[in-house]
Amino acid sequence: MSKKTTVLLREDVYQALKEKAGTRNISNLINEILVEYFAKKESMFGVMKHVDVSDLRDHRERL
């Protein structure tokens, strides 16, 4: 089922989508990008790689 919504895009983002997908297929491209993104289940701000205690250093101030 499809839902109609309004999305505000920067001009440069719109132009890039338009060049890649064409004017009539922008929503399909956006849907593909979002499905791929949310399928990863990663943070949109990046993921810190897992570290263990052996990788940590002591950062106490020396007096």
N, C-alpha and C positions, 0 to 999 in steps of 0.2 A: 504494500500500500504506500502511496506517495503522499507527502504533505507539502503544501505550498508555503513558502516562507520568504522573507526578505533578508538578504545578506548584504551588508555594506562592505565593499571591497575598495582597497586603494586602487588608483588608476593604473599603476604599474602591474599590480597583481591581475587586474581585469584584462589588461592587454596581453599578458603572458598566457592566461587561460584561453583567451580568444584566439591567439595565434596557434596554440597547441590543439585545441578542441574545435575551434570554429564557434561562431556565434550561437548556433542552435544546440550545441552539445556541451555547453559549459556546466550545466547542472550534473550531467552524467560524469564528467571528469571530476568535479568536486565530490560527488558521491564515491567514486572509485578511490580518490585520495583519502577521504575520511574513513572508509571501510578498511583500507590497508593500514591506516594509522591506528585506528582503535583495535584492530585485530592483534597488533603487537602488544598491547596492554603495557606500554611504557609511558613514562611521564612525558608530557609535551615539552618539559624543560630539560630533558636529558636524564640520563641515569648514571649515577656514580658506580663505578665498578666495585665489586665486593672486596673489602680489605679485611685482613685479620689483625690481631693484636701485634704480631711480629712486624707489621709494616709501620707501626706508630712510633713516633719519636717523643721524647720528653721535651716539652716546650716551657718548662718553668724558668722564670727569670732568675738569673744569677745575681746575688748581692755581693 
